Amino acid sequence: MTEICFYNTLARKKEGFKPIKKGLVGLYTCGPTVYNYAHIGNLRTYVFEDVLRRTLEYNGLKVKHVMNITDVGHLTSDADTGEDKVEKEARKENKSAWDITDYYAGVFKKNLQELNIKPPAIWCKATDHIKEQIALVKKLEKKGFTYRTGDGIYFNTAKLKDYGKLARLDVRGLKAGARVALKDEKKNLTDFALWKFSPKDSKRQMEWDSPWGLGFPGWHLECSAMSTKYLGQPFDLHTGGVDHISVHHTNEIAQSEAANGKTLANYWLHGEFLIIQDQKMAKSEQNFITLATLKNKGINPIAYRYLILTSHYRSKLNFSWKSLAAAESALKSIYHQVEQFDNPKVGCAELEQKFIKAINNDLDTPQAVAILWELLKSNYPTSAKKKTLLEFDRVLGLGLDQIEKQKLSLPKAVSKLAQARENARKKQDFSRADSLRKEIEKLGFKVEDTKDGLTITKKD
C-alpha cells in the first residue's frame, strides 16, 4: 500500500500520515455558522473534507469524524466586535434565533446529501456544549491566561510563547503596531474573547449564566471544547478553509494547548477559495451562489462535485457557468458508459495502483480524475472497467453505484427493449428504434436520447 502523505499547514510541507492509534483516525472538520445558506464556495471545503475521509477509509482506516455547528458566538467581526450573526439574522427575518439555526442547519445537511458527502459520526452544536466551554475558560483562568474587560473575558496571547505558529504570525511586528491600533481594553492586538458579556442595554436571545456574568461563548471556544471532548487531545486531523488559518484555527490552538499543555492536532489541512469574477466567493461580497441556484438551472449537484475534483484542494478554483456545463457533460458521459458496461468481474489492477498513489499523494484528485478517463478510454474489458470505476468512486463519490442500482431497478422487459433499441440505433435502423421507444413508453417509462446516450426514467 502506498504511504498516505498530506500537506500539513503547521509544518508547511508534505508529511507521511501516521494516526495516533493504529487503524483509527480522529478527524475534526469546522462546520458552518448557521445564519444563512451555505454558498458553493463553502461547500467546496466540505467536498475536499469528504474526499479526505473517503481516502482514509479506502486505505482501510476507521474514521471518527466530528463536525460542529456554530449556532452562537460568531460575531460580524473577527475582532470580537459587532453583532452575533445568528441574532442579527433572527431580527431581520422576525424569527427566534433557535428557529434560524435549526432551519439553516437543516438546509446545510441536505446540501451535503445532494453532493454525496458522508455525514459525520458526530454532529455537535455550540449551544449544546456551554458547560464544556465554561469549564475550558475556568481552566485557562486558573493557569493565568485570561483577563477581564468591560465586555468579556479575554485570552492573553502574550502569555503563550508560540502563539500564532500555525499562521506564522509576526507577533513582534503586531505588538509594535498595537499601541496605535488598540482602542479598547485589549492588552494585545491578537487577544481574543473567551466569554462575552451580554449587553446591558438589551437582552440577547441566546445567553447563559457563568462565573463571570451573563453572556455567551467566544467563537473559537466551541471547537476547542468539542474536539477535545469527542476526540481527546491530541487528535489526528483538523481541517477547514484557508480563511481559518490566521484567526480561528490559530486561536483554537492557543486556548487548547494553553489549557491542556498538549498539542491540539497533529495534522492541519486547509482548502482554498472558490473564485468568481476575480473575487473569493463570500456572503459579505454578495456574490455567492447556492446549490439551490444550480438545481433551479437544472444542474445536477454532483456535476459541481465533479468540477471541484478537477482542481486540487490547495489551489484556487475559478468558477464559471461554462466550466460547470463542461463538468456536467463529462459526468453524463461517465454515467452513460457505466450504464452500458457489463457486470463487474475483475478490476484493472495497474490503474487501481495508479489511482491510490494519486489520492494518497495529498489528495491529488485532478490526477485521479485523469486516471478515471484513462480507464474509460482504455482497451480493458467493460466488466473490468466497471469494477475499477466503482472502486475509484469509493473516493470520488460521483454516485456511480446509484447508476447501477437504478439500472437494476428497471423491469427486465424494459431493459431488454432498451438494449434492442440501442442496437437498432447503432445500425441506423431508426424506424425500428422508434417502434421500440413506443413499446418502452407503453410500459410507463420515458425515453430520452441525449448527446451522451440513452436515459430511461419512470414517468411521473
C-alpha positions in Angstrom: 0.0 0.0 0.0 1.3 3.5 -0.9 2.1 5.7 2.0 -0.5 8.5 2.7 1.0 12.0 2.6 -0.7 15.3 3.4 0.4 18.9 3.2 0.5 19.8 6.9 -0.2 23.6 7.2 1.5 23.5 10.6 4.8 22.2 9.1 4.4 23.9 5.7 5.3 20.7 3.9 4.0 17.3 2.9 4.3 14.7 5.7 3.7 11.0 5.9 0.4 10.4 7.8 0.5 8.2 10.9 -2.5 8.0 13.1 -2.1 8.2 16.9 -4.0 4.9 17.3 -3.3 2.2 14.8 -6.2 1.8 12.3 -8.2 4.6 13.8 -8.3 8.3 12.8 -9.8 11.2 14.7 -11.0 13.9 12.3 -12.5 17.2 13.2 -13.9 19.5 10.5 -15.1 23.0 11.1 -18.7 23.2 10.3 -20.9 26.1 9.2 -22.2 29.1 11.1 -25.9 28.6 10.5 -27.3 32.1 9.9 -27.7 31.8 6.1 -27.4 29.4 3.2 -24.0 27.8 2.6 -22.7 29.0 -0.8 -20.9 26.7 -3.2 -17.6 28.2 -2.1 -18.3 27.0 1.4 -19.4 23.6 0.0 -16.1 23.2 -1.9 -14.4 22.8 1.5 -16.8 20.1 2.6 -16.3 18.1 -0.6 -12.5 18.3 0.0 -13.0 17.0 3.6 -15.3 14.2 2.3 -12.5 13.1 -0.2 -10.1 13.2 2.7 -12.3 10.9 4.8 -13.0 8.6 1.9 -9.3 8.3 1.1 -8.6 7.3 4.7 -11.3 4.7 4.6 -10.1 3.5 1.2 -6.8 2.8 2.9 -8.6 0.6 5.4 -8.6 3.1 8.3 -11.6 3.7 10.5 -12.5 7.4 10.8 -14.2 9.0 13.8 -15.5 12.2 12.1 -16.7 15.1 14.2 -18.3 18.3 12.8 -19.5 21.3 14.7 -22.5 23.5 14.1 -21.8 27.1 15.1 -25.2 28.5 16.3 -24.0 31.2 18.7 -21.0 33.5 19.3 -19.8 34.2 15.7 -19.8 38.0 15.6 -19.8 40.1 12.4 -16.2 41.0 13.0 -13.3 38.5 13.7 -12.0 41.1 16.1 -14.8 40.1 18.6 -16.9 43.1 17.9 -20.2 43.6 16.2 -23.5 41.7 16.5 -23.9 37.9 16.7 -24.6 36.8 13.1 -27.4 34.5 14.2 -29.2 37.1 16.3 -28.9 39.7 13.5 -30.5 37.3 11.0 -33.2 36.4 13.5 -34.2 40.1 13.9 -34.1 40.5 10.1 -36.4 37.5 9.5 -38.5 38.2 12.6 -37.9 34.7 13.9 -36.2 33.3 17.0 -32.5 32.6 16.9 -33.3 28.9 17.5 -35.6 28.7 14.5 -33.0 30.4 12.4 -30.2 27.9 13.3 -32.5 24.9 13.0 -33.6 25.9 9.6 -30.2 26.7 8.1 -28.6 23.7 9.7 -31.2 21.5 8.1 -30.6 23.1 4.7 -26.9 22.6 5.1 -27.3 18.9 5.9 -29.5 18.5 2.8 -26.7 20.2 0.7 -24.3 17.6 2.0 -26.6 14.8 0.9 -27.1 16.3 -2.5 -23.3 16.5 -3.0 -23.0 12.8 -1.8 -20.9 14.0 1.2 -20.9 11.4 4.0 -22.3 12.8 7.3 -20.0 12.9 10.3 -20.3 10.3 13.0 -21.0 13.2 15.5 -22.7 16.5 14.9 -22.1 18.9 17.8 -23.8 22.3 18.3 -22.1 25.1 20.3 -25.3 25.7 22.3 -25.4 22.1 23.5 -21.8 22.4 24.9 -22.0 25.6 27.1 -20.9 23.7 30.2 -17.8 22.3 28.5 -16.9 25.8 27.2 -17.2 27.4 30.6 -15.0 24.6 32.1 -12.3 25.4 29.5 -12.3 29.1 30.4 -12.1 28.2 34.1 -9.1 26.1 33.3 -7.4 28.9 31.4 -8.2 31.4 34.2 -6.6 29.1 36.8 -3.5 28.9 34.7 -3.2 32.7 34.3 -4.1 33.1 30.6 -7.1 35.3 31.0 -8.1 38.8 31.9 -11.3 40.7 32.3 -12.5 43.7 30.3 -15.8 45.6 30.3 -17.2 43.4 27.6 -15.8 40.0 28.4 -13.1 37.5 29.4 -10.1 37.6 27.0 -7.2 35.2 26.3 -3.8 36.9 26.8 -1.8 35.8 23.8 1.4 37.4 25.2 1.4 34.6 27.8 1.8 31.9 25.2 5.3 31.7 23.7 4.4 30.0 20.4 1.2 31.9 19.8 0.5 32.2 16.0 2.6 29.3 15.0 0.0 27.9 12.5 -0.2 31.1 10.6 3.4 32.1 11.1 2.3 35.4 12.6 4.9 38.1 13.1 3.7 38.7 16.7 6.6 41.1 17.4 5.5 43.3 14.5 1.9 43.1 15.6 3.0 44.2 19.1 4.9 47.2 17.7 1.7 48.5 16.0 -0.6 47.6 18.8 -0.2 50.9 20.7 -1.7 52.7 17.8 -4.3 50.1 16.7 -5.7 49.3 20.2 -8.7 51.3 21.0 -10.4 49.1 23.6 -9.3 47.3 26.8 -7.5 44.5 25.0 -3.8 44.2 26.1 -2.6 42.9 22.8 -3.9 43.2 19.3 -4.1 39.4 18.9 -6.0 38.8 22.2 -9.4 37.2 21.7 -12.7 36.7 23.6 -13.3 33.6 25.5 -16.6 34.7 27.1 -18.6 37.8 26.0 -20.9 39.6 28.4 -24.5 40.3 27.4 -25.1 44.0 26.6 -26.6 45.9 29.5 -29.0 47.9 27.3 -30.6 45.0 25.5 -31.5 41.3 26.0 -30.0 38.6 23.8 -32.0 35.5 22.8 -29.0 33.2 23.4 -27.3 33.9 26.8 -26.2 31.8 29.8 -25.1 32.3 33.4 -21.4 31.9 34.0 -18.9 32.5 36.9 -18.1 35.8 35.2 -21.6 37.0 34.5 -24.5 36.5 32.0 -23.2 36.1 28.4 -22.2 33.7 25.6 -19.0 31.9 24.5 -16.5 33.4 22.1 -16.5 31.9 18.6 -13.3 30.0 18.9 -14.1 28.3 22.2 -16.6 25.8 20.9 -14.2 23.9 18.6 -11.6 23.5 21.3 -14.1 22.2 23.8 -16.0 19.9 21.5 -13.0 18.5 19.6 -11.3 17.5 22.8 -14.5 16.1 24.3 -15.1 13.7 21.4 -11.6 13.0 20.1 -9.3 13.6 23.0 -6.1 15.7 22.8 -4.1 15.4 20.7 -6.2 14.0 17.8 -5.1 13.3 14.3 -6.6 15.7 11.7 -8.2 19.1 11.9 -9.5 20.7 8.7 -11.2 23.8 7.4 -10.9 26.6 4.8 -7.7 28.7 4.4 -9.6 31.7 5.9 -9.5 29.8 9.3 -5.7 29.7 9.4 -4.9 33.2 10.7 -7.6 33.7 13.3 -10.0 30.8 14.1 -7.6 27.9 14.0 -4.7 29.9 15.4 -6.9 30.8 18.4 -8.2 27.3 18.8 -4.6 26.0 19.1 -3.7 28.7 21.6 -6.5 28.1 24.1 -6.5 24.3 23.8 -2.7 24.0 24.2 -2.6 26.6 27.0 -5.3 24.8 28.9 -4.1 21.2 28.5 -0.3 21.5 27.8 -0.6 19.2 24.8 -0.7 19.6 21.0 -4.2 20.0 19.8 -4.0 18.2 16.4 -1.0 16.6 14.6 -2.1 17.5 11.0 -3.9 20.6 9.8 -5.3 20.6 6.3 -6.9 23.6 4.6 -8.9 24.0 1.4 -8.5 27.0 -0.9 -11.1 29.5 -2.0 -13.6 29.3 -4.9 -13.1 32.3 -7.1 -15.8 34.1 -9.1 -15.0 37.3 -11.2 -11.6 37.6 -9.5 -13.0 37.6 -6.0 -13.4 34.9 -3.4 -17.0 33.8 -3.1 -18.3 35.2 0.2 -21.6 36.2 1.7 -20.1 39.6 2.6 -19.3 40.2 -1.1 -22.9 39.5 -2.2 -21.5 37.3 -4.9 -22.5 33.9 -3.6 -24.3 31.1 -5.4 -26.1 28.4 -3.5 -26.7 24.8 -4.5 -30.4 25.7 -5.0 -29.3 28.1 -7.7 -27.7 25.2 -9.6 -30.7 23.0 -9.1 -33.0 25.7 -10.4 -31.0 25.8 -13.6 -31.5 22.0 -13.9 -27.9 21.2 -13.0 -27.1 18.0 -11.1 -25.3 19.0 -7.8 -22.9 16.1 -8.5 -21.7 18.0 -11.6 -20.4 20.6 -9.2 -18.7 17.9 -7.2 -17.0 16.7 -10.3 -15.9 20.2 -11.1 -14.3 20.5 -7.6 -12.5 17.2 -8.1 -10.8 18.6 -11.3 -8.9 21.1 -9.2 -6.5 20.3 -6.2 -8.0 21.3 -2.9 -5.0 23.6 -2.2 -5.4 25.5 -5.4 -7.9 28.3 -6.0 -10.8 27.1 -8.3 -12.2 29.6 -10.8 -15.9 29.1 -11.1 -17.8 29.8 -14.3 -21.1 28.6 -15.8 -19.1 27.4 -18.8 -16.8 25.2 -16.7 -19.8 23.8 -14.8 -21.6 22.9 -18.0 -18.4 21.1 -19.2 -18.3 19.2 -15.9 -21.9 18.2 -16.2 -21.3 17.0 -19.8 -18.3 14.9 -18.6 -20.4 13.4 -15.7 -23.2 12.4 -18.0 -20.7 10.7 -20.3 -19.3 8.7 -17.3 -22.8 7.8 -16.2 -23.8 6.6 -19.7 -20.7 4.4 -20.1 -21.3 2.8 -16.6 -24.9 2.0 -17.7 -23.6 0.2 -20.8 -20.8 -1.8 -19.1 -21.1 -5.4 -18.2 -21.4 -6.6 -14.6 -18.1 -6.4 -12.6 -15.7 -9.3 -12.6 -12.1 -8.4 -12.1 -10.6 -4.9 -12.0 -7.8 -3.2 -13.7 -5.0 -3.6 -11.1 -2.5 -1.4 -12.8 -4.8 1.6 -12.9 -6.1 1.0 -9.4 -2.5 1.2 -8.2 -2.0 4.5 -10.1 -5.2 5.8 -8.6 -4.4 5.1 -4.9 -0.9 6.5 -5.5 -2.6 9.7 -6.7 -5.1 10.1 -3.9 -2.5 9.2 -1.2 -0.3 12.0 -2.6 -2.1 14.8 -0.7 -5.5 14.0 -2.3 -4.4 14.6 -5.9 -8.0 14.5 -7.3 -7.1 16.1 -10.7 -4.7 13.2 -11.3 -7.3 10.7 -10.0 -9.9 12.1 -12.5 -7.3 11.8 -15.3 -6.8 8.2 -14.4 -10.6 7.6 -14.5 -10.6 8.9 -18.1 -7.6 6.8 -18.9 -9.5 3.8 -17.8 -12.6 4.8 -19.8 -10.6 5.2 -23.0 -8.5 2.0 -22.4 -9.0 -1.4 -24.1 -9.8 -3.2 -20.9 -12.9 -5.3 -21.0 -16.0 -3.4 -19.9 -16.6 -5.6 -16.9 -13.1 -4.8 -15.7 -13.7 -1.1 -16.3 -16.9 -1.2 -14.3 -15.3 -2.9 -11.3 -12.4 -0.4 -11.2 -14.7 2.6 -11.8 -16.8 1.6 -8.7 -13.5 1.3 -6.8 -12.5 4.8 -7.8 -15.9 6.1 -6.8 -15.4 5.0 -3.2 -13.2 8.1 -3.1 -14.6 10.4 -5.8 -18.2 10.0 -4.6 -19.8 10.6 -8.0 -22.7 8.2 -7.2 -21.7 5.5 -9.8 -23.1 2.8 -7.5 -26.5 4.5 -7.7 -26.4 4.3 -11.5 -26.1 0.5 -11.2 -29.0 0.4 -8.7 -31.2 2.4 -11.0 -30.3 0.1 -13.9 -31.2 -2.9 -11.8 -34.5 -1.3 -10.8 -35.7 -1.3 -14.4 -38.0 -4.2 -15.3 -36.3 -6.9 -17.4 -38.7 -6.3 -20.2 -37.8 -2.6 -20.3 -34.0 -3.3 -20.1 -34.3 -5.8 -23.0 -36.2 -3.3 -25.2 -33.7 -0.6 -24.3 -30.8 -2.8 -25.4 -32.6 -3.7 -28.6 -33.2 -0.1 -29.3 -29.6 0.8 -28.8 -28.6 -1.9 -31.2 -31.1 -0.6 -33.8 -29.7 2.9 -33.5 -26.2 1.7 -33.9 -27.3 0.0 -37.2 -29.1 3.3 -38.1 -32.4 1.4 -38.2 -34.3 4.4 -36.9 -37.8 3.1 -37.8 -37.1 0.0 -35.6 -35.6 2.3 -32.9 -38.7 4.5 -32.9 -41.0 1.5 -32.6 -39.1 0.1 -29.6 -39.2 3.5 -28.0 -43.0 3.5 -28.2 -43.1 0.0 -26.7 -41.0 1.2 -23.7 -43.3 4.2 -23.2 -46.3 1.9 -23.1 -44.7 0.2 -20.1 -44.7 3.5 -18.2 -41.1 4.7 -18.9 -39.8 7.9 -20.5 -37.1 7.5 -23.2 -34.7 10.4 -23.8 -31.8 10.5 -26.3 -29.0 12.9 -25.4 -25.6 13.5 -26.9 -24.2 11.3 -24.1 -26.6 8.4 -24.9 -29.9 7.0 -23.8 -31.6 7.6 -20.5 -34.7 5.9 -19.2 -36.8 7.1 -16.3 -40.2 6.2 -14.9 -43.0 8.5 -16.0 -44.4 10.8 -13.3 
